């Protein structure tokens, strides 16, 4: 595997999920693959779970890890070709990616959507430039439009907790005081489309996702209808795609509550974290056994470890 930016980079997604499941049982069984290898993690925006879980995954495989926060620790990067660099940027992506490739055997890059220009965000300029100019494999630690490591961990979590072979999974929009990217939602939909689940997406009118991701999916603007007999409820806020970057107002009633979870089939509650308590979801859901968000976060390590192991040449 030379790059990991979406499910489309994975030849057999279900086998990758099973590999993550196996690594959870035997996290140190393949340490020889990572010996004398270095993972570089580059962050253009903050992170808790992605940073720590990916570091732990690399350490489980015997790798060394270097971390850089690009917004505070690095020279300012120029992305455009042909630019006369006599203003704010000090280093071009061509040299930066090439140099980092000399120090690292795998590079992880985390970027974030600006939510101002849909073409710019969905063009994934930073991530694609690193892939173009790096000479080693590149992993997305979240991009402007996708979060594949999160989605692989989500799939593993659903597989571990499902009570029957084809569970009903609901992705529900939830309120938030800020406008957030569509990355987690886009990616979750993309991975669930290759998993053996019955997926429903629900959101208020105007808070649609890109049709490139939702085409062929069950979509409804009636949240309670969507929750009926669900086995898993995944809550996440996102800003509008059609009115790009627009934050919804007046939909506080889309919070996930115990009343709504009672409509499900003893459903499990999921969220990628961090979560705004009593805004996105009520305490009486998040603090009950129906919530599996901590296990979901734990699975981030084994999702990352499976991807790293494949990039290190594992063929099993």
LUMLUMZA-678441 format. One line per 3 residues: number of its first residue (from 1); for each residue x, y negated, z of C-alpha. Coordinates in Angstrom, 3 decimals. Layout:
% LUMLUMZA-678441
NUM	X Y Z; ...
***
This chain:
% LUMLUMZA-678441
1	0.000 0.000 0.000; 1.623 -3.243 -1.184; -0.983 -5.687 0.102
4	-3.978 -5.652 2.415; -6.304 -8.584 1.903; -9.616 -6.773 1.334
7	-11.184 -3.318 1.184; -10.408 -3.350 -2.553; -6.714 -2.831 -1.723
10	-7.482 0.528 -0.098; -7.672 3.590 -2.309; -9.712 5.632 0.196
13	-11.232 3.354 2.853; -12.848 6.197 4.812; -9.476 7.943 5.098
16	-7.912 4.752 6.436; -10.636 4.548 9.077; -9.993 8.180 10.030
19	-6.282 7.439 10.267; -7.040 4.610 12.715; -9.177 7.047 14.706
22	-6.329 9.557 14.822; -3.813 6.891 15.868; -6.067 5.910 18.766
25	-5.592 9.440 20.127; -1.865 9.601 19.303; -0.567 6.008 19.142
28	3.123 6.935 19.439; 3.196 9.965 17.135; 4.679 8.107 14.157
31	7.259 5.822 15.754; 9.988 7.026 13.402; 8.252 5.240 10.508
34	8.831 1.840 12.080; 12.319 2.268 13.499; 14.709 -0.435 12.271
37	11.809 -2.217 10.552; 10.589 -5.751 11.283; 7.094 -7.232 11.073
40	6.777 -11.003 10.657; 3.509 -12.603 11.775; 2.791 -16.089 10.431
43	-0.089 -18.074 11.934; -1.577 -21.189 10.359; -4.336 -21.251 13.015
46	-4.815 -19.914 16.566; -5.318 -16.268 17.422; -5.683 -14.010 20.448
49	-6.860 -10.531 19.368; -5.248 -10.542 15.918; -1.897 -11.688 17.258
52	-1.707 -9.359 20.244; -3.288 -6.291 18.640; -1.061 -6.475 15.560
55	2.026 -6.916 17.716; 0.999 -3.921 19.816; 0.295 -1.874 16.687
58	3.791 -2.613 15.381; 5.398 -1.770 18.729; 3.470 1.524 18.827
61	5.176 2.342 15.517; 8.632 1.392 16.790; 8.850 -1.857 14.815
64	10.387 -5.137 15.907; 8.110 -8.184 15.662; 8.765 -11.862 14.967
67	5.983 -14.445 15.344; 5.842 -17.996 13.997; 3.123 -20.615 14.408
70	3.458 -22.513 11.148; 1.621 -25.622 12.312; 4.083 -26.262 15.129
73	7.245 -24.182 14.618; 7.968 -24.547 10.903; 8.678 -27.100 8.233
76	5.547 -28.277 6.431; 4.963 -26.029 3.420; 4.365 -27.274 -0.125
79	2.126 -24.985 -2.191; 1.809 -26.767 -5.564; 4.251 -26.177 -8.395
82	6.003 -29.120 -10.034; 5.506 -31.425 -7.057; 8.066 -34.151 -6.401
85	8.596 -33.447 -2.705; 9.287 -37.009 -1.544; 6.341 -37.200 0.883
88	5.262 -35.042 3.859; 6.204 -31.504 2.842; 9.755 -30.270 3.433
91	9.848 -26.670 2.178; 8.267 -25.021 -0.834; 6.360 -21.756 -0.512
94	8.678 -20.203 -3.120; 11.704 -20.480 -0.851; 9.783 -19.892 2.395
97	8.209 -16.603 1.263; 11.456 -15.412 -0.320; 13.500 -16.178 2.798
100	10.994 -14.575 5.187; 11.106 -11.480 2.971; 14.837 -11.208 3.723
103	14.107 -11.070 7.445; 10.957 -8.914 7.474; 9.872 -5.610 5.966
106	6.176 -6.556 6.167; 4.629 -10.032 6.448; 1.285 -10.818 8.079
109	-0.350 -14.158 7.247; -3.309 -15.792 9.015; -5.022 -18.779 7.433
112	-8.380 -20.507 7.932; -11.050 -22.125 5.796; -11.165 -25.904 5.553
115	-14.934 -25.726 4.845; -14.773 -28.784 2.607; -14.065 -27.362 -0.862
118	-15.520 -23.964 -1.763; -13.165 -23.482 -4.718; -10.136 -24.237 -2.573
121	-11.172 -21.889 0.242; -12.331 -19.058 -2.001; -9.187 -19.469 -4.103
124	-7.157 -18.300 -1.054; -4.163 -20.393 -2.127; -1.880 -19.857 0.872
127	-2.365 -16.102 1.064; -2.030 -15.611 -2.695; 1.124 -17.740 -2.833
130	2.736 -15.595 -0.139; 1.825 -12.452 -2.056; 3.218 -13.968 -5.269
133	6.564 -15.067 -3.856; 7.224 -12.489 -1.127; 9.196 -9.399 -2.069
136	7.696 -7.254 0.722; 4.105 -6.140 1.477; 1.680 -8.760 2.838
139	-1.186 -8.211 5.287; -4.047 -10.648 5.776; -4.464 -11.416 9.480
142	-7.618 -13.314 8.419; -7.961 -15.615 5.464; -10.357 -18.373 4.432
145	-12.887 -15.819 3.165; -12.086 -12.361 4.610; -10.909 -10.629 7.794
148	-10.151 -7.025 6.777; -8.369 -5.928 9.974; -11.435 -6.951 11.976
151	-13.750 -5.098 9.604; -11.726 -1.883 9.726; -11.863 -2.021 13.538
154	-15.626 -2.674 13.328; -16.100 0.402 11.170; -14.061 2.523 13.599
157	-16.210 1.243 16.483; -19.448 2.090 14.682; -18.143 5.538 13.771
160	-17.247 6.242 17.408; -20.611 5.132 18.812; -23.090 6.248 16.150
163	-25.751 8.722 17.282; -26.596 9.991 13.802; -24.963 10.206 10.405
166	-26.319 7.047 8.733; -26.975 4.375 11.363; -28.894 1.183 10.740
169	-26.489 -1.750 11.077; -27.725 -5.346 11.293; -25.493 -8.347 10.692
172	-27.241 -11.323 12.235; -26.396 -15.008 12.021; -26.215 -16.619 15.450
175	-26.071 -20.240 16.660; -22.796 -22.070 17.289; -21.913 -25.698 18.070
178	-19.326 -25.803 15.263; -19.342 -24.946 11.567; -17.456 -21.664 11.144
181	-16.120 -19.874 8.048; -17.861 -16.953 6.385; -14.748 -14.744 6.590
184	-15.826 -12.247 9.262; -19.333 -11.896 7.813; -18.101 -11.567 4.209
187	-15.581 -8.952 5.191; -17.987 -6.964 7.372; -20.480 -6.770 4.513
190	-17.751 -5.717 2.085; -16.576 -2.847 4.321; -20.073 -1.713 5.308
193	-20.901 -1.345 1.619; -18.323 1.466 1.388; -19.317 2.993 4.747
196	-22.229 5.396 5.131; -24.568 2.948 6.896; -27.928 1.299 6.265
199	-27.008 -2.403 6.286; -29.393 -5.332 6.760; -28.273 -8.986 6.815
202	-30.414 -11.627 8.506; -29.973 -15.399 8.684; -32.073 -18.588 8.708
205	-33.062 -20.129 5.395; -30.114 -22.052 3.967; -27.429 -20.102 5.845
208	-26.774 -17.681 3.019; -23.484 -15.953 2.268; -21.898 -15.791 -1.168
211	-23.954 -13.580 -3.502; -20.673 -11.959 -4.542; -20.761 -10.220 -1.159
214	-24.483 -9.753 -0.509; -25.507 -8.488 -3.950; -27.442 -5.241 -3.510
217	-27.824 -5.661 0.272; -31.050 -5.875 2.247; -31.443 -9.533 3.237
220	-34.167 -11.122 5.364; -34.802 -14.440 7.102; -36.852 -12.675 9.800
223	-34.459 -11.750 12.602; -36.899 -9.754 14.720; -37.982 -7.740 11.701
226	-34.328 -6.950 10.961; -33.710 -5.772 14.545; -36.471 -3.152 14.378
229	-34.909 0.313 14.990; -31.355 -0.963 14.523; -28.549 1.203 15.910
232	-25.997 -1.626 15.861; -26.429 -5.399 15.970; -23.413 -7.447 14.903
235	-23.821 -11.147 15.736; -21.706 -13.816 14.062; -22.105 -17.463 13.183
238	-21.168 -18.751 9.755; -21.710 -21.996 7.878; -23.724 -22.180 4.679
241	-22.250 -21.038 1.384; -24.754 -22.767 -0.935; -24.468 -26.040 1.018
244	-20.836 -25.305 1.564; -19.554 -25.712 5.114; -22.853 -27.091 6.411
247	-23.693 -26.261 10.042; -27.241 -25.208 10.840; -29.213 -27.144 13.432
250	-32.483 -26.334 15.121; -31.979 -22.566 15.142; -31.039 -22.049 18.783
253	-33.744 -19.370 18.939; -31.501 -17.100 16.848; -29.501 -16.271 19.989
256	-29.343 -12.512 20.633; -31.293 -11.730 23.804; -32.320 -8.669 25.773
259	-35.840 -9.087 24.375; -34.543 -8.817 20.808; -32.253 -5.883 21.627
262	-35.326 -4.086 23.016; -36.622 -3.996 19.430; -33.684 -1.812 18.405
265	-33.153 1.934 18.643; -31.177 1.616 21.893; -28.844 -0.412 19.739
268	-25.288 -1.428 20.534; -24.267 -5.083 20.461; -21.111 -6.114 18.587
271	-19.183 -9.359 18.140; -15.646 -10.037 16.925; -14.868 -12.414 19.850
274	-14.338 -15.051 21.093; -18.040 -15.462 21.795; -19.956 -18.432 23.177
277	-22.009 -17.016 26.044; -25.661 -18.067 26.157; -25.285 -19.700 22.749
280	-24.570 -16.734 20.478; -25.689 -14.043 22.905; -27.174 -14.059 26.391
283	-25.357 -12.780 29.465; -27.973 -10.080 29.968; -26.854 -8.478 26.682
286	-23.127 -9.123 26.848; -22.730 -7.795 30.397; -24.743 -4.601 29.894
289	-23.610 -1.177 28.598; -25.287 -1.960 25.264; -22.391 -4.343 24.562
292	-19.339 -2.653 23.015; -17.363 -5.816 22.268; -14.404 -4.849 24.486
295	-13.993 -1.464 22.817; -14.393 -3.214 19.468; -11.511 -5.530 20.383
298	-9.422 -2.571 21.564; -9.869 -0.926 18.176; -8.133 -3.886 16.531
301	-4.805 -2.288 17.527; -5.490 1.000 15.758; -6.893 -0.654 12.648
304	-3.701 -2.689 12.321; -1.568 0.331 13.127; -3.200 2.371 10.352
307	-2.522 -0.370 7.786; 1.080 -0.843 8.926; 1.710 2.898 8.855
310	0.446 3.108 5.272; 2.676 0.197 4.277; 5.635 2.009 5.889
313	5.097 4.933 3.521; 2.880 7.350 5.438; 1.066 9.674 3.018
316	-0.812 11.980 5.412
***
